[in-house]
Amino acid sequence: MKVLLIGSGGREHALAWKLAQSPLLTTLFAAPGNPGIAEHATLVPISADDQEEILAFCRGHEIDFVVVGPEAPLVAGLADRLRAEGFAVFGPSAAAAQLEGSKGFTKDLCARYNIPTGAYQRFNNAPKAKAYVRAQGAPIVIKADGLAAGKGVTVAMTMEEALSAIDDCFEGAFGEAGAEVVVEAFLDGEEASFFCLCDGKTLLPLAAAQDHKRVGDGDTGPNTGGMGAYSPAPVMTSAMIERTLTEIIEPTMRGMADMGMPFSGVFFAGLMITDKGPELIEYNVRFGDPECQVLMMRLKSDLLALLHATATGRLNEVSAEWRDETALTVVLASKGYPGAYEKNTPIGSLPDATLDAKVFHAGTALIDHQLVATGGRVLNATALGMSVEQAQAAAYRLADKVDWDNGFCRRDIGWRAIGRD
């Protein structure tokens, strides 16, 4: 099978690494890819947002299957364009991708189908949003409605923080994503991520993970795109997974079909495990980053077979097997992230990969044969262990072997699971 993978981040490197292990694969292309992905795929210099060039490439190279990694091309309708041309695609339609593309759409879906989530209101202007916040009090959550690269959410612990977050949205800090704001109740509990494949009529549960969003140790400082993750997440017991499926994901699948936009792809449910049980914080319509890295490290099954079955409506014919070990990934980020940071800083060397440990590239490039850091989140040191403690120790050993002066990382990824023991 000739496969084209769309994207250039750590998530896509993990997907490429796993896809390359499939006996079904004949050729793997990646557009645009990164230096790490180049170990497993032929890189194609096409932007993930250039639908015309992607279509032309698929036609010219007789691509059998397209795997779309990031959310923006899905929200923009890339999967629709490709399917209209007869290509099999992993990823939802633009209509179904509203689950991630619009926070308000998802909250309205939850209200319509009785899916447990925090109480909310939608606003298109600052005065009304601020009046609602003043009436509700803090803590409270302010979200830019649209795609903001993981940065459009403020968990405001004070009234001043909430009002400032509303101003940020309506004054353009997140571009068009902030033209509408969702204000929702603060949910108290422990966060977890749950992943589930869906072909529109069948669900295949994958695995749980826990991400660490804040930049500093002990979950302090501003939110980021994610500073590390591990899988499985102990908070997601078998009973909690069952409730998540029956109370949240199954009603979503049925609801989307009922509304004429059946969902095909991966449900990434961001959850808060509260005293009442699982409640939905938000949906993403692609694999998480850095959660994908730990999922791929644990997955025993053929990823290509699973994704192709999802795309072709045959999910009932496949199953997913997982390694029992814990996988943990540590994000190495550019100093200054999530604020301003220096770009194109040199990365001297990376440790060799083993079956149980690998550094995935998230924001790198080759400039004059020198590996450089181009993004905020740059590398993902990922390792397996028989326990969270062992996986954590192995991932930090790997991270400490990276020769990069401008990098930093949190030193406590996995602390909630370890504290649970």
C-alpha angles and dihedrals in degrees: 000000000000108000132190116200116200119212145047109228140097091275091056092047089055091048092048091049091052097040090052089062093061119110087210091065121098100165132006122200125182127200113230097338126169136249091276093050088051087072089068107022144036106256119229117199095228124122116242087235097053102097096174094053092045090052092048091050092050091051095045095048097037092236114199099197138015122205113197111206108182129055102231096069090047093051088047091056104254093142091053093052093049095045090050087059092051100258122140108238135189106216138063131276119262089257092053092042088067084088085080100019094062124034089192092055090055094047090050090050090052091051092048096049100033095247110165112252139131119290111262150175130205122224136186097190136047102234094058092043091051092048090053092048092050090051093048100040129208146334091058137144125242118195132183104229098227138051111305102163092258093304104092097088125091121186095203114203092180135041091242091055091050095049091046091051090053090051091049091055098046094040092059106260089139099031116224090348089076098051087102126032131206115207114195141174119273110250117212118213142065122315123230137169123225125191127203132170117226132186095187097271107032130053125208111191113219118181146300127250138175122225128202107220104176120083099229137065115272090029094288132144130032125335118264136184086271133302098207144330143200137203138245100033110215091212088066099076120178089261091051091048090051091051091047090054097045099037102035119012102037093049088048092053092048092043094051091050090046090054091052097254106098112196121238119176135039125331109213104190116196104207140189112209102214134172087271094052132256117354125184117246095175145323127240120193099212137047114290124253114247092009092067090062093059093041092053091047090056099040113106097178127085105274093199091056091050095048094044091050088052092051094047100044096253100114090125088067098060140057135197125234123197137199112246093226125097118250120206131184129196119202116223107206136185114266108263096033129168083031125046116325138176116262132215095026111164122256109207103198144334128219118256117263124246131187089267103035134043140158111228120204115235107161109012139121139180113242115179089341091306119120108229137180111247102168143049094251105041114165137016116212102203129182144163127232139170088247137017088259092054093045090048092050092048094048093050091047087055093045091051090057092061111107103216121126096194096054132101136174141186113262099209108059107152095025095135093056093045091048089053093063 
